[in-house]
Structures are given as structure tokens and as C-alpha cells.
Amino acid sequence: MLVQAVGMDDEQSILSFEPDDTGLTVVDTLEQTRARLETGRPTTPAPVDPEPFYYPVDSGVRITAGAVTLPTPSVAVIVRDGSGTMVAKVDQLDDIELGEGSYALELSTQVKTYLELDGPLTITQLAVETHIEFDGLRTIRVGARSRHERPAATITTTADPTDLMTAIGAFGSALKTTSPERSWPTLRGHPPAVELGDELAVPEVARPPETGVEIAVPATHRHVLPVASLAYYLGARVVPGERPALRAPAADFEHDLTAPEFERAVERTLKQVFVLDCATRTDGLYEIDLHERAQLEEQTDLAFEELYERPLSERLAAYLSVPFEAVAPAVPDWRLTAHVEPSAEAIERLPFVANDLGIVRTTAETTDRAGAAVAPETEVDGPPEAELEASRSHSRGAGGAASGLTRGASETVTNEEYIQLDRTDAIEQAFIGEGVPIGGTKLLTAAFHNRFDRELTAGDISITVVSNDTRMAEERDLVSQVYGDREELPFEVTVRRNLTAEQLRATLEGDQQFLHYIGHIEADGLVCTDGKLDATTIDSVGVESFLLNACNSYRQGRALIEAGAVGGIVTLNEILSDRAVGMGETIAKLLNQGFPLYAALDIASEESIIGGQYMIVGNGNTTVTQAPSRTPILLDISKKSDQLNISIHAYTTSEADIGSVYVPYIQNKNKYYLNSGVIGEFTPTQTQLEDFLQMQEHPTRIDNNLTWSSSLVIDELE
């Protein structure tokens, strides 16, 4: 039985509640994420009105249970009483008893889930699960809110820079608050979509909030586009001005946006305000011990408790009175920098960049156009031809002669120019404009619209592995064992071999989360047993994301995005098959553990000599499945002075975007960290390390070699 709860139209409902003999699963049918509630008995959920819930929820049901177990590691529980006061925070092996009264429990599960019930109750967090126990049967109201956000309106604008200012100034209409809590991703909302047209038209629902904050810039595309994310986050209007500045006229506040230079000043201002909001919000709804707040208290004299109560303009004045260098160590790694051609056409993709708080840089000084014949040198010691020969030589040195098998023709498969982007400190580099970014993401408007138009799916996570060359059976066998090996999630993994063009077309048109293609790609299509299938001839694609692990797969991958897919990993040049096997297996393992495309490619590319030949088309934040604890992490283990040091690298996802927090359950420290970048270094005991590694599977680097935590023998590391 599947229960569609009250609160959302049946045709539009994203959330469903799936009862069974031992509990209830809350499913976000669009994001394909789920939260499991074990009750030890059959549940019969009955829909309830979501309005009376303390927290905003999209749907709700009522169940009866004597206990609830959350069978996932690292689930923090925030408890509030009937007045909304936070009375407890349960994490990292805590054990708390609560007496009589009404309580609202917020669970940090993949689907945002809330429990409302009466006490007394006991909450106990163990290493791999959390128990919520009562002294008898309880009626529990279960509420859930989808993390999925889509634009609530569409703005039409002309190409005139002053009209673009008005459009970008309306991005802040999506903010659900202008308090420091807007640094939580769930309280930001998605900026309105933008279309180019013959006149400016801003719907009433997209009117910006009255924050009293404005960004003044000269009326040129080069100055207007880079302020998109800053204007969105601050709820600021964008107005013409001779000299770039952030200001609040009523508060007599002005902050220069020209030093060290315009785009860098905008970037620094966004990062500074954001991280200081993250520190200040800990005096608000969530009073947690945040690592970055402690850092900032040491480096600044800001009174965060007092700042929380101040108006936005006064907080900005205090925040920006501090040198950026003082806050820089606390700024999390930024996920995205978008390199944008300074033209009006970029405006249609900027709402999606701003939604991720992406840094926007115009390309006049950040790209090198390298021509269309051959992709320029990527991050290897030579051009693609030298890379191939180096790879062949490496294979021979490893034992035996290299087969020299490649996965397609060596000729170029696109007439677009190749673009070498300047590297920034963001994890993902993306490009908006004409051309193919080397080692970056080609952002395509269609990818984001396709994500909003996806069909709701409450069933298994469907993955198809297509192997169209028997000589590549090694990768097929490896990845088919990787996908779906997580017992807590429902997978349907299909392996298909030696498909005809029509069979491959039908596979691509069918609804599924992910396609892993192994085979050859030529200039005019994917190679099949009876010819080729050109993806540009497919009208509608049901595959959400993909890896085309073949030579020169960029053109075919872009066509899949234009026809309905959301994101994919492709190649720019000829690749040797034996090298592609390693990339394919590593990417598969990372995607299977909930890493988004951008993170999987970032990690895998560091492990292979051909990593620079891979790139992303569409939305790089696309995931195939949820991470075990919302934030996927990479471990780096090193030995110093007879002590094991553990460095934790965290990656944001669409479910846990920048501003979310992560608790490393190691060394019994109940400290929260912003969940992007290197969040800390730890020196655990052997027992602490073993307990941490047993919680869930993590990719792990030891001496710069990537392995997996389940394969580690701790005694051998010491």
C-alpha cells in the first residue's frame, strides 16, 4: 500500500508514505530519496492536515507505534517543546530522557522528516542507528517536506543591461527569510526563471523583498551578470551606478566593490556575509556548537548574539567592517564558479547558478579559446596524443603489451571551440556560452528545466549498464557488481549487451535514473551491432543521468541533455580502453555512494592519467542515489609521528547544499562543521577509527592512492 498524504495535489505530489510489516518509508518521488522509520510492527498511516505541524511540511500522516528506530548512522535529532523552544539536541552517542509534554522532533534524514507526539520518551543514538522509545503505544504525526525547489515564476527581460538589473534584483523574491537563517539551503528557495523577450515583465510573485539593500553597478553586461548570486542572497535590488558598491541608503551604509577588483570583490563579499550568517544563526532557531563560529570568534570581535537581532543593513555594516582575511579560513569550499560570456543570453542560466550560490565570472579574462580541431592540453604532461602514448607505455610497463584498444575514432566530434577556463578555488568550474570547456561543466539550460519536468517515481532506483563491445567485458562485470550493492536502498540494475540501434534507442527513451554506456562512439553516433545511433535523432530521453565511457562522447552526451536528460559525464577525446575501465569503476563506486556527478569526477580525475579528458554536460549537481548520511565524504589518512591523522573532505549535494552542516562521528566530539571542503583533521585512537569506519562505506586516500574504507586493515596502517 502506498499512501498519498494530504497537503499536495495528487498530480503534483512529490512525497509518498510506504508502509510495510516493520515500519514506514517516506519517499521523495522526484529526488528519489527516502527516510526509513522502523516501528517493529505493521503501520497503517492515515493522512492528516499538514497545517497544524510546528515545522512547515508538505504532507503528513498519523501512525501508532511503541518505538521508532532510524536505521541510519549520523541522524541528529532536534527536539522542541509545545512553545517551540529547543529543549534537546541528540547526536553522537547521546542518551536523553524527556518527561510529560508535547514535542516536535526534527530528524536530519535524507527526506526532511518531523515527528510530533507526547512524552515521556527516550532518545538514544548508537553508532549506526537512533532509537526513540515510549512507555507504551503512541499516536505519532509524521510530517515531511521535500527538499526539491523549483522557480515559482518566470521573468521576461530584454537584453538591455538596465532590464537585466531589474530581473536579477528580483532573484531575492525566493528567499523565505532575510534573517541569518537564509544561510540554511532550505530557507532560500529557487530564484525565478528568466526568459529573454521583447519587453520587461516581472510577475507580482517575483517582486523582491524590501530589504533596503541595493547593489550599484555600471549598466554593462560585464558588471551586471557577476552580481547575480550576491543580489539573490541579500535580497538586494540592482541599480545603475558609476562605481560598483553594495549599499543601504537608509542606514547610510556603503561597501566598495572595486577592490581588489570588481568580480573578486563581489565574490569575497558573498562569501564573507554568508559565513558570518552561518555563525550568527547559531543564536537563532538552531543553537549548535559550530566549528566555524569558534574560528570567527577568535579572529574577530563581532558580537554574534547581538548581531542576530539587528536589521539586515546593520548586520551587513558590522560584517563588512571586518577584513576578508580574518574570515577567509572559516569560509567553506565553494562548489561552483560559472564562467559566463558577458552577453544577455547568459541570463537564462543565471537563476540556476544563483540557486547554488555560484560565483559568476565573465570570460573576457578567464578563458583561452584554443580552436576546434583538437582539444588543448589538459592536466597531463602533453597533448592528447602524448597522453595516449604515455598511457600505452604505462600499460606495457605494468606487464605485457598494451592492446591499444580505444573506444572510438580519433577525429573531433564537434565544431565548437574548446575553452580553457582559468582555475578558481571552487570544486566545479562551469561555462555558459559558446564552446566546450576543458575539464569543466557545460551548463545547459535544458538540463535544469528537464529536472523540473521529471516524472515522479516511487519505485526502485533504476540503473542500466550497456556493454556494446565484448572486448570491454571487464568494466561491464566490475560496475554491474558495484551498482545497487547498498542493502538499505531498493535498486533495479539491468545489464544489456550488444544492442542494435533500435534497442539502444528504446533503452535511452525508457525512464531510469542512470545509464552507464561502455563501448565505441564515432563522429556520427554510438556504435551498435547493426550500425550507429545518433543521439541527435532522439526526440525524448527518459534517462536522467549517464556516463558515456567512450571516445569523443561530448556531442552525443549533449544531445541526450537537449532531449531530456539532466546531467552526464562525457569525454573530449580518444581514450584507451584499459584506462577507461579504471575511470568507469571509480565513478560507478562514487555515484553508488551518493556523490554527485561533479564530486565523482573531481575525485576520479585525480586517480587517472586520462582524468582530464572527462567533463560534465548539464547539471553537475545531479546524483544517482542518496548518500548514507546526506553529506558524502572522502577520507585522507596519513601517518605522522606514529599517529594516524584523518582528514575529512565533505561534498555538498542538492539535498545538503552549501550552508548545511556535518557532524564527524569521531573522537566523541559533538561539534558541527559546514559541509563543504576539508572540515577538519582528527587523530583518533584505533578503536575510534574502527568504529567510525564501520558506520558506512567511504572512499579513502592513503598515500595518494584511492581505496575504500571497508578494505582497510587498521593494524597495517600503524
BELFEN-V848373 format. One record per backbone hydrogen bond with DSSP energy under -1.0 kcal/mol. CO is the residue of the C=O (numbers start at 0). NH is the residue of the N-H. E is the energy in kcal/mol with one decimal. If there is no record, write none. Layout:
# BELFEN-V848373
co;nh;e
CO;NH;E
CO;NH;E
This chain:
# BELFEN-V848373
co;nh;e
2;16;-2.3
8;12;-1.8
13;28;-3.2
15;26;-2.8
16;2;-2.9
17;24;-1.9
19;42;-1.3
21;38;-2.5
21;39;-1.8
22;19;-2.2
23;36;-3.1
24;17;-3.0
25;34;-2.5
26;15;-2.1
27;31;-1.6
27;32;-1.1
28;456;-2.7
32;27;-3.0
34;25;-3.1
36;23;-2.7
37;68;-2.8
45;61;-2.2
49;52;-1.2
58;143;-2.3
59;47;-2.1
60;141;-3.0
61;45;-1.8
62;139;-3.1
64;137;-2.7
65;133;-1.6
67;131;-3.0
68;37;-3.0
69;71;-1.6
69;129;-1.9
75;107;-2.1
76;89;-3.0
77;105;-3.0
78;86;-2.5
78;87;-1.5
79;103;-2.5
80;83;-2.0
84;80;-2.2
87;78;-2.8
89;76;-2.2
93;124;-2.9
95;122;-2.9
97;120;-2.1
100;118;-3.2
102;116;-2.0
103;79;-2.3
104;114;-2.3
105;77;-2.3
106;108;-1.6
111;144;-2.4
112;106;-2.6
113;142;-2.6
114;104;-3.5
115;140;-2.5
116;102;-3.0
120;97;-3.1
121;132;-2.9
122;95;-2.8
123;130;-3.3
128;125;-3.1
129;69;-3.1
130;123;-2.7
131;67;-2.9
132;121;-2.4
137;64;-2.1
139;62;-2.6
140;115;-2.2
141;60;-2.4
142;113;-2.9
143;57;-2.4
143;58;-1.7
152;192;-2.3
154;194;-2.7
155;200;-3.0
156;196;-2.7
159;163;-2.2
160;164;-1.9
161;165;-1.5
162;166;-2.3
163;167;-2.8
164;168;-2.4
166;169;-1.1
167;170;-1.7
169;172;-1.8
170;173;-1.8
171;174;-1.7
178;181;-2.1
179;182;-1.8
180;183;-2.3
183;186;-1.8
184;187;-1.4
186;175;-1.9
192;154;-3.3
194;156;-2.4
200;155;-2.4
202;205;-1.6
203;206;-1.7
208;210;-1.6
212;236;-1.9
213;246;-2.9
214;238;-2.6
215;244;-2.1
216;240;-1.5
217;219;-2.2
219;223;-2.4
220;224;-1.9
223;226;-1.2
224;227;-1.7
226;230;-2.9
227;231;-2.1
228;232;-2.7
229;233;-2.1
230;234;-1.0
230;235;-2.0
236;214;-2.9
238;216;-2.0
243;256;-2.0
244;215;-3.0
245;254;-3.6
246;213;-2.8
247;250;-1.2
247;252;-1.8
248;251;-1.4
252;247;-2.4
254;245;-2.8
260;264;-2.7
261;265;-2.3
262;266;-2.2
263;267;-2.7
264;268;-2.3
265;269;-2.2
266;270;-2.3
267;271;-2.7
268;272;-2.5
269;273;-2.4
270;274;-2.4
271;275;-1.9
272;276;-2.0
273;277;-2.2
274;278;-1.5
275;279;-2.5
276;280;-2.7
278;281;-1.0
279;282;-1.9
280;283;-2.2
285;287;-1.6
287;289;-1.3
288;671;-2.9
289;293;-1.5
290;294;-1.9
291;295;-2.4
292;296;-2.5
293;297;-1.4
294;298;-1.5
295;299;-1.9
301;303;-1.1
302;306;-2.4
303;307;-1.9
306;309;-1.3
310;314;-2.2
311;315;-2.6
312;316;-1.9
313;317;-2.0
314;318;-3.3
315;319;-2.8
317;320;-1.0
318;321;-1.2
322;325;-1.4
323;326;-1.0
323;327;-2.1
326;329;-1.8
327;330;-1.2
333;426;-2.1
334;427;-3.3
335;358;-2.4
336;429;-2.8
337;360;-2.7
338;431;-2.8
339;362;-2.0
340;342;-2.8
342;345;-1.5
343;346;-1.9
345;348;-1.7
348;352;-1.3
349;353;-3.1
350;354;-1.8
352;357;-2.8
353;356;-2.2
358;337;-3.5
360;339;-3.5
365;421;-2.8
367;419;-2.3
370;417;-1.6
377;379;-3.3
379;381;-1.1
382;386;-2.3
383;387;-2.5
384;388;-2.1
385;389;-2.6
386;390;-2.6
387;391;-2.5
388;392;-2.8
389;393;-2.5
390;394;-2.1
391;395;-2.3
392;396;-2.5
393;397;-1.4
395;398;-1.6
404;576;-3.5
406;520;-1.6
406;550;-1.9
416;435;-3.3
417;369;-2.8
418;437;-3.2
419;367;-1.0
427;336;-2.2
428;440;-2.2
429;338;-3.0
430;442;-1.7
431;340;-2.2
435;418;-3.6
439;615;-1.5
440;430;-2.6
440;442;-1.0
441;617;-2.6
443;446;-1.1
444;448;-1.8
445;449;-2.7
446;450;-1.6
447;451;-1.5
448;452;-1.4
460;491;-2.7
461;512;-1.3
461;513;-1.6
462;493;-2.7
463;515;-2.7
464;495;-3.1
465;517;-3.0
466;497;-2.5
468;471;-2.1
469;472;-1.2
471;475;-1.5
472;476;-2.8
473;477;-2.2
474;478;-2.8
475;479;-1.9
477;481;-1.0
478;482;-2.5
481;484;-1.4
485;488;-1.6
489;460;-3.0
491;462;-2.5
493;464;-3.1
495;466;-2.8
498;528;-2.1
499;503;-2.4
500;504;-2.3
501;505;-2.3
502;506;-1.9
503;507;-2.4
504;508;-2.0
505;509;-1.2
507;541;-2.1
507;542;-1.3
511;543;-2.1
512;544;-1.4
513;463;-2.4
514;546;-2.3
515;465;-2.5
516;548;-2.1
517;467;-2.9
519;526;-2.3
521;524;-1.5
524;521;-2.7
525;532;-2.3
527;530;-1.1
530;527;-3.6
532;525;-2.9
533;536;-2.2
534;537;-1.6
541;511;-1.4
543;565;-3.3
543;566;-1.4
544;514;-1.5
545;568;-2.3
546;516;-2.9
546;548;-1.0
547;549;-1.9
552;556;-2.5
553;557;-2.8
554;558;-1.8
555;559;-1.6
556;560;-1.7
557;561;-2.3
558;562;-1.4
559;564;-2.5
560;563;-1.5
562;540;-2.6
565;618;-2.5
566;545;-1.1
567;616;-2.5
568;547;-2.4
569;614;-2.4
570;553;-1.4
572;551;-1.8
574;406;-1.3
575;579;-2.2
576;580;-1.7
578;582;-1.7
579;583;-2.9
580;584;-2.5
581;585;-2.3
582;586;-2.6
583;587;-2.2
584;588;-2.3
585;589;-2.1
586;590;-2.8
587;591;-2.2
589;594;-2.2
590;593;-1.7
595;599;-2.7
596;600;-2.5
597;601;-1.9
598;602;-2.3
599;603;-2.6
600;604;-2.3
603;606;-1.5
607;610;-1.3
609;612;-2.1
610;613;-1.6
612;571;-2.3
614;569;-2.7
615;441;-2.7
616;567;-2.0
618;621;-1.3
619;597;-2.8
621;596;-2.2
626;629;-1.3
628;630;-2.6
631;650;-2.1
633;648;-3.1
634;700;-3.2
635;646;-2.7
637;644;-3.5
639;642;-1.2
642;639;-2.9
644;637;-2.2
645;681;-2.8
646;635;-2.4
647;678;-2.3
648;633;-2.7
649;676;-2.7
655;652;-1.5
656;659;-2.2
659;674;-2.1
661;672;-2.0
663;665;-2.6
668;670;-1.5
671;290;-3.3
672;661;-2.8
673;675;-1.2
675;332;-1.6
676;649;-2.8
679;647;-1.9
681;645;-3.1
684;688;-2.5
685;689;-2.6
686;690;-2.5
687;691;-2.2
688;692;-2.6
689;693;-1.5
697;708;-2.8
698;634;-2.6
699;706;-3.3
700;636;-2.7
701;704;-1.5
704;701;-2.5
706;699;-2.8
707;710;-2.1
708;711;-1.4
712;715;-1.1
713;716;-1.4
713;717;-1.0
